[in-house]
């Protein structure tokens, strides 16, 4: 819960999709074990990076000679070795993917369905020789070096666009032009090719203006104008390094969010000469901080790269800062550069104060910067190790939107009040090419974790494309399904959660019809528990089924409430109403009778089947005037905050008063309540549902007592009881969860 809180807090003012953050958190331990146990990646060093409330970032120890072991490269080495040892995997090198092969079609509800069938790529001339093998599924297209590779699925893992400054279709220019002149820690490869390809096939792009500046890109005094900076590791500050300006003062909590630290450096307005206007600060470590960081690791940056200078004492530090400040002032036309003596005074004051605070023990806090975590004691005693650091574009939080199954989402929203983004079929994404996890600012360490967590999810779901069964749920056998995501919050009502399960195949429909329900079962505390639920997703929602469940009441609350993404249950279809959709006639069919009016009476989580019906009826062509003409919903609950989706339902009624009629009934109403009070009564039904007619279907779901009372009232009012049904009415088997 702290991990999720930290991620949402860091990403504030951007999109941190709750289901994605939950997956990142709950599957992080499994990802670490998979890397370390299954693939031998050394992850023995645990550290706390900026913005994290606890140590949770795993990295590799330094090599024997003290050289830092870059964890991203190390992971890639181990996974590539694993891939190359598998004869079923073909790796193509010296190729450039140019576009995705796609098709599209218009659905009956007016929505557009995009589907990807492979990639087009260019083969490097260097690899074109008579012995070159064209992989299975590959065909020549046009010039000799251009090919098409058809596939059942495509996973984009192409990274971000931190170095896309100068391309004709530059994403930085399009979405963050104010950062065009800012250096980057990324190489020339980071031009967002995957993002552009996803957009070209109809993918939704989100948070494209959210680019992260890493506070500590090293400025190389020998080549200050180089637009690509060597990354100064987060561990410099995480080991106790402090940031100093040209006046000799600390000015920020070094362990704050990257965005906060970067802004603080920029706000100092210290410009390094001949560095294209780069704002900079001094990162200073003492011997205690170097010990934590690793002397050999620091030696790599100091001796091999020439990015760190050693000064003997406070005088040397003041001299170093003063000399740089004079150059900075000349380059930025400053006239108020402090003297070396003044800088030494400021250094003595700021480091002595910091020494006192950092040595005060637990609970200490810097009064200036509010820093409360002190990896080591840093004071005015040398020697000191000094580097020049500048905020540099390090990561792009935006990209192609994905869901918790790592499916890339379409830019086209489906119709209806519960309109959601359809996935681009067969297209998956993981890592920096995607958006929706990090929001406005990424926490250190979350990038590689995201790659592993969602890369594994993408691979798992892509592998399910081909299935022997046309539908995902059987009415004869129990099928194992995995929980994709848990949705909760005010919109779903107090005490309720939406559990979304992956069907066995990512392109499978459920196989149910409108109004049918399912059972789910699992072992819990030594017992086998079974619950019965009506889906809120539609039968033709591919690869997923969503169930609305109470987690604060009932005998199953502990089991249901404990389920987290990745858990598995068994599922089976059981029966219920069979309401057919007839798009050619613009109506539903029930028992061979055309239905153009629907009255729904729900109590508590009995709203679930009504949500499914409403979703279906509000899509084209059914919502067109003259087709399904009216939807009336009477929705009863004990407490107001138990009313699921109430705000969405209210908004739709306000937008479509002639088409949708909504009436809430609350037994314990809040102060100021002006809706229905008590229980569903004859008076409520007379006022708020349609009168009897040959094309009216009345659907009831709620506590058994409510169902019996409502049916009795409607029978007395002359309704045709063949079309007054509870959702659990079936020839055999259990009733739906009420």
N, C-alpha and C positions, 0 to 999 in steps of 0.2 A: 504493500500500500504506500510505503514511503517512496519507492521507486516510481510508481505511477504519479504520485503527487509531485515529485521533483520534475518529471518529464512534462507534465501539464503546466507547471509553474514556469519552467524555462521557456516553453512554447507559447506562452500567453500572447494574445493578439495575432495568433496564427491558427492553423487547423491542426489540432492534436486529436485525431479521431479516437474516441474512447476505446473502441473495439481493437484498434491497432496497438494502442499503448498497453492495453490489457494483455494482448498476445505477446508483445515484447517483454513484458514483465514476467508473466507466468511461464513463458517458455525459455527464459534466459538461462536458468540453471541447466535445463536439458541441452541447450546449445553449447554451453561450456563443457559439459560432460562429453558431448558428441565430438567436439574438437579435441579435447585432451585424451579421452579414453579410446575413442574409435580411430582417431587419426594422428595421435601422438604430438599434438601441438603443445609446446610447453607454456603453461599459463599459471606459473607458480607465484608471480608477484601480484599482490593485491594493493590497490591504492585508491585514494579518494580524490577525485578531480573536482574542478570548480562547478558549483551548482548542485552537487550531490550532498545529501544530508548524511550519508554513511559511505564507508569504503566499499566499493562494489565493482571496480574496474580491474579486470584481470589482464595482465600483460606478461610478456616473456622476459626472463632474466637476460642480462647482457651476455655476450659471448665471452669466451675465456680470455680473450685479449682486451676485454672491456668495451668493445664496440657494441653500441646499442643494437638490439635485435628488433627491427621494424616489424610490428606484429601483423600488419596487413599483408606484407610480403611473405612473412613466415606462414601464415594461414594458407595463402595461395600456393606456396611451395608444397605443403603437405597434401592439399587437396588435388593439385595437379598430378602429384606422384600417384595418388590413389586412382585418378582417372586414367592415367597412362597405363596402369597395370591391369585395366579392365578391357579385354578385347572387344567388348560390345560398344565401346565409346570411341568415336572418331573425333579428333581435334584438328580443325583447319587453322592454319596460320598464314600470315601474309595475305589476309583477305580484308576487305572493307565492305560491311553490310550497307547497302544503299537505301533499301526500302523494305516494307513488309507487304506481302501479297495478301490481298483482302477481297472480300465480297460483302455485299450488303443487300438487305431486303426489308420491305415495309411489312410490319406485322398487322394483324387485323385490328389492333387497337390504335393504329396510326404510328406506333413507335418504330424506330429504325434499329435493326439488329445488324451489327457489324461482326464479321468473322475473319480471322486470320488463318492463312493456309501455308505460310512459309515465308522465306526471305529471298530477296535479290541481292547478290553480292558481286563484287569485283575481285578477281583473282590477280594477285601481283604478278607482273611479267616475269619476275625473278624465279617464280615457282612453276612457270609454264614450261614444261618439257615433255618429250614423248612418253616418259614413264609416269607422268602425273596421273593419279587416279581420281576420277570423278566419283564422288560419293553416291551411294544409292539414293534415288529420289531427285538427283541433280540433273538439270537439263541446260544446255546452252541456250542463250537468249541474245540475239543480236551479235555484238562483237564477241570475239573469241574469249575475252577475259571476263565477260559478264555472264552470270549463271543464275538459275533459279533453283532453290532448294525447297521442295515441298515437305511439309511436316504436319503431324497431328497437333502440335502445340509449339508455341514460341515463348521463351522466357527472356525478358529484357533485364540484363544486369550490366548495363553499359556505363553507369556512373552519371555524374552531374555535369554542370556547364560552367565551372568556376573560371575556366580559361577561354571562354567563348567571347572574347572582346572584339575580334576583327573579322569574323566570318560574315558573308553577305547576309545571312539570316541570324545574326547574333542574338542570342536569347538575353544576354546582359543588356544590350542596347535596347531591346524591345521591352524588358520588364524592370530593369534597374539601371537606367542610363547614368544615374549619379555615381555609379561605381565603375564606369568605363576606364578611368585612369588609375584604379587601385590595383596594386600587385596581387598575385595569387600564390598559394603554396602548391598549386596543381600544375602538372605538366601540360604539354600541348595537346594531349589526348582528350582533355576534359572540355569538350565542345558540345555536349548535350545531344549527340547524334540519336541516341535512343529516345530521348524526350521528343525530338522533332519527328521521328518515325511514328511514335505512338500518336502524336497529334494528327499526323497525316491520315491515320486510319480511324479518326473519330474519337480518340481518347480524351477524357477530361483532364485538363492541367490545373493544378491548384498551387497556391502560395508561390507563384513564380517570381514574385518580387522579394522573397525572403532569402537573402544570401547572408551566410554567416561570415563575419570577420573573425579570424583567429587573432588574439591579441599579440602573439609572439611569432611573427615571421621574422627570421633573422635578416638584418641588413648586413651585407658583406661590405666592409669599408673599401675593399679592392674593386668592387663592382656594384655600387649602390643603386645604379639605374636598372639593374636586371629586373624584369617584370615578374619573374618567378623566384620566389623566396624559399630558402631552406626553412622547414618548419621547426620552430623552437618548441620542444615537447611541453605538453601540459605539466609534466612532472617537474619542470624547472620551478614553477610556482607551487606545485603540489609538494615539493620537498622543502619549501621554505623561502624560495627566492622572493625578493621584494622589488617593486617597481618604483623608480626614482625619476623625477623630471629634471630639466636642465637647471633648476634652482636648487636642487639637492633635497627635494621633499618627496615623501610618500604621498600618494593622492587617491588610492583606491584599495578596496579589499581585493587582494590578488586572487582569492579563491571564489570570487563572485562569478556570475555567469559570464561567458565569453563576450556576449553582447555588451554587458555593463563595463567590463574591463576595457574592451576595445573603444567604446565611446569615451571613457575616461582618458585614455591616451590621446585620442584625437582632440579632446577638449583642452589639453595642455597647449596645443598650437605650436609645438616644437617641431620644426621642419628640418629633416636631414638633407644636407646639400647634395645636389646632383642625383636625387632619388625620386625625381618626378613628383615632388611635392609631398612625399610620404611623411606622415606624422610619426614620431618615435618617442621611446622612453628607454631608460637603462634598466636592464634586469640584473640584479645584484644578488649573488650568493656568497655566504661565508663558508668556512670549513665544515660547520655542522650541516648546512644545507647540501654541500657537495657530498658529504658522507652518505646522506639519505638518497641523493640522486644517483650516486655511484661515481667514484673518482675516475674510473676508466671510461665510463660513459661520457663524462664531461670532457675527458681528454680527447675523445673523438671530435667534439665540436671545437675544442680549443687548439689542439695540435694538428689534427688532420684537415680540418675545414677552415681554421683561422677565424672563427666567429666569436670566440670568447677571449677576453684579455684578463691577465692576472695583475693585480696591483697589491703592493705590500701592506698598505695601511690606509688610514683615513686621508692622509695628505695625498697619497697617490690616487685615491678615488676622486678627491676634489679636483686634482689636476686633470685627470682624465675627463671628467664631466665638463670642466671649464673649457678645455681645448675644443671639445665637441660643440659646446654651446656657442663659442665664438664663430665656428664655421656655420652653425645653424643660423645664427643671427645675421651673418653676412648674406646667406642665401635667402632669408625671409625678410630682409630689411628691418630687423629688430635693432633698436638702439639702447635697450635697457638690460643688456646682459650683465648679470651679477659678477662681481670679482671672484677670484679663486678663494679668497679668505671668507667672503660672504657665503659661498657655496659650502665651504668646510663647516662654518657655523651652523648652517641649516642641516647638513648631514649629521653633525654631532647631535643636534637637537632631535631630529626625526628618528635616528637610529637608537639613541638612548631611550627615548620614549617607547619605541617599539620593543627594545630589549626588556624594559620593565614590564610591559604588558604581556609579551610572549613568554616570560618566565614566571608569570603569576599563577599558573595552573588552571585547573578546570573552572570555567565560568568567567574567565577574563574576556574583556572586549575592548578593542581599540576605540577610543572615544571619537576619533576623527573619521575612520572608515567603517566602523561597526564590525570589523573582522573579529571572529570568535574562535576560529580554528587556527592553531599555530603549530605547524609540523615540527618546528625547531625554534630555538632561541637565536635571533639575529640581532647583533648589537654593533657597537662602534669599533670593535677590535677586528683587525684584518688577519690574514689577507682576504681580499675580495676577488671575486670572479665576475667580470662585467661583460654584458653583451648588449648590442643595439637591437631593439625589437620594434616592429611596426605592425599595426593591424593589416591583415591580408585576407583576401577572399579565400576561404578554406573549404567551404561546403555550401551546397545549394539545398535548402530545405524543401523547395518546391519541385514538382515533377508530375508524372502521371498518377492520378488518383487510383488507389487500389482498395479492395475490401479485405476482410480478415482471412480470406482464402487466397490472397495475393493475386486475385483477378483484376486486371486493368479495367477501369470503369469507363463507360461511354460518356461522351459529352451530352448525349440525348437523354433527357429525363422522361420516364414513362408518364402516361396521363393519369389523372386522378389525384385525390388529396394525399394519398400515401405514395405519390410518385417517387420512384427511386431510380438510381442510375443502373441501367443494364450493363453487365460486363461486356467487354469486347470478347466474343467467344474465342477460346483457344489462346488468348494472350494473357501472360502473367508477367509480373514485375517484382523486383526485389532490389533493395539498396537505394543509392542516391538518385537513380532514375525515377524513383517514385516520390510522392508527397503524401502528407497526412499523418505522419508519425511525430515529427519534431516541431511543427508549428513555426513560430517566429525565431526560435533559437534552439540549436541542438546541444544537448548535454554531451560533454566529452565522454568517449567510450561507447556512446549509443549507436554510432555509425556502423562499426564492424559487427556489433551485436545484431543490429537490424538486418544486415546482409545475411548473417547466418540464420536467424530466426525465420525471416520471410523467404530467404532462398530455399530453405528446407520445405517450407509450406508450399511454395510455388512448384518445387520439384514433385512433391507428393501429389498435389492436385493435377498437375499436368500429366502425371503418369496414370490418372484415372480416366482419361478421355475415352479410351476404347473399353467398352463394357459389353458383355454378352446379353445382359438384360436391358430391355428398352426403358424400363422405369426403375426407380430406386427403392420402392417399398412394395413388399409382397403382402398379400392377405393370407398367405399360407405359412410362411416361414418368417422367423425373426432375423433381422438384418442388423449387423453392427454398424453404427454410425458414430462419427466423432463430432464433439461440440466445437463449432467454429468460433462462436462469440456469444457473449452475454451482454444484453442491453438492459440498462436500468436507469432510473432517474425519474424526475417529476412527470415527464411525458407519458411514462408507462404506468403511473399510479403507485401509490404507497403500497409496499409489500409485494409488488409484482415485478417479474423479470421476463424478458423475452429471450428464450434459448434458441439459437440458430445452429442447426446441425448440418454438417456436410452430408449430402447423399453419397453413395458409393462412387458415382461418376459425376464429374463436374458439368457434364452436358445432359445428365438425366433429369427428366421431370419426376415428380413423386409417384405418379400413377394413380393418384386419388382423383375424385371428382369433387366439385364444390359440395360442402356439407358433410363430407366423410371425416372420420376421426381416426386417431392412431393410439396405440399403446407403446409406452417405453418401459423398459425394465433394466435392472442392474442389481448387482450384489452390494449390499450396504450393511455394515456391522453384522456380518454373518447371516443376513436374511436376504431373500430375493424380493425386491419391491417392484411393483407395477403401478404405473399411473396412466390415465387416459386423458387425451387432450385433443382439442380441435385446432388445426393449423390456422395461423393468420396469414401465411404466405399462400400464393395461388398455386393450383396444381401444375401450371406450366412455368413456374419459376425454376430455372434450371439449377441443379446441383445443390439445392438448399431447401430445408423445411424449417419454419419458425413456429415455436410454440410459446404461448403466453401462460405463465405459471405463477401461482402464489408461493412465496417463500417465507411468509410470516404466520400462516395458518395451515391446519391440516396435518395428517399423519405423515405426509411426504416432505414436509418443509425442510427438515434437516438435510435430507438427501439432495433435493432439488437445489437448495441454497448453497450447497457445498460444491456443485459442479463448476469447473473452470475450463477454459479453452484447452483442448487436447484430450479431455476425458472422453470415454466412450460409453455408450449405452446400446441396447438393442431396441429396434423399432419394428412395428408390424401394423398393417392396416386392419381395422376391425369393422367398419361399416358406417352406419349413419345415413343421413339424407344423401340422395344422389341427384344433384341439381346440374343439369347439362346446360352448357352455353351454346347458343345457336347464333353465331355471328352473321350468317346469311339472312336471318330473320330479325336480327336486332333484339332478341329476347332470350330469356332462360326457358328451359323446359323442366317440368316436374310431373312425373307420372303421365307423360304424353300430353300435358296441358301447357300451352304457352303462358309464361308468367311475365307481366309487364308492371306489376306493382308488388312491392315487398314490404311487409310490416315485420319489424324485429323487436322482440321483448327480451331484454338481457338483464341478468342479475349477477353482480360481482364479476368473476372471470368468465362468466357466460358470455361476455362481450366478444370473446375470441372468434367464434364462428361468424358473428355479425361483422367483424372487421374484415374477414375474408370475403363475405358477400358484398360489403360496401366497396371494397377494393375492386372486385370483379365488375360490379354494376356501374362504377364510375369511369370505366375505361370505354374507349370507342369499340364498337359502334353502339354499345348499349346506352350510353348517356346522351345520345343524340335525341332531340325532341321527337316524340312519336314512337320511340322504342320502349325502354323501361322508363315509365313516366314519373314514378314517385318512389322514394325510399323514406320510410318512417321508422325512427328508432326510439324506443322507450328504454332507458338505461337506468337501472336501480342499483344502489350500493348502500352499505351501512354508513360510511363516512364519505365526505366530499373528496378527500384526497385519494380515495380508492378508485375514483373514476379514471380509467385508463384512456389515454389519447383525448382527454376532454377538450383541451385547447384546440387541437386540430379539428375535432368534430364541430366545435362551436364556430370556428372560422369558416368551415365549409358551409354551415347553415347560413351564416351571414352573407356569404358570397352567392349562394344559390337557394334563396328562401322558397322558391316555387318548386324546387326539385327535391330538397332534402329537409325533413322535419325532425327535429331532435328535442327530446324532453328527458331531463334528468329527474330522478326521484331519490332523495337522500333521507335515510331514517334518522340520522343524527346531524342535522344541517348546521353549518357554521353561522355565526352572527351575520345578519344582513342577507341571508339566503332568500331568494324570491322564486325558486323553482319548486318542483314537487316535493312533498314531505310525506314520510311514512313508507308505505308499501305500494306496489302496483295494484290499483283498485279498478272497479268497474268504471268509475268516473274518469280515471286517468286513461283507460283504454278507449272509452267513448270519444274523448277529446283529441287523442294524439295518435291513433292509427286509422288507416283507411277503412271505409265502410266495406261490407262484403261485396265481392264481385267475382266473376268467373276467371279473371286473370290475376287474382291476388293470392300470394303465398304468405302465410304467417309462420314465422320461425321463432321458436322459444328456446332459451337456454338459461338455466339458473338453478337454484336449489330446488329439490323435488317438490317441496310444499308450494313454492311460487309457481312452478310449472302446472301443478294440478289446479290451483286456483285460477290461473289465467285461462287454461283450457275450458274450465267450467263456465267462466264468464263469457268467453267467446261463443261457446255452444249455445248459451242462453240468448245471445244477441243475433243468432241466425247465421253464423259463419259456417261455411262448408268444412267440416272437420277433416275431410280428406286432404285439405290444403292448410290445415292448422297443425303444425308438427313441431315436436321437440327434436333437437339435433341428435339425440341418442336413440331415436326410434329406428330399430333394425330388427330383422327377423330372428337373429340370435346373437349371442355374445354380450359383453358388458356394455355399460352406459359410458358416455363421454364424461370426462372430469368436469364437475360442476363447481 
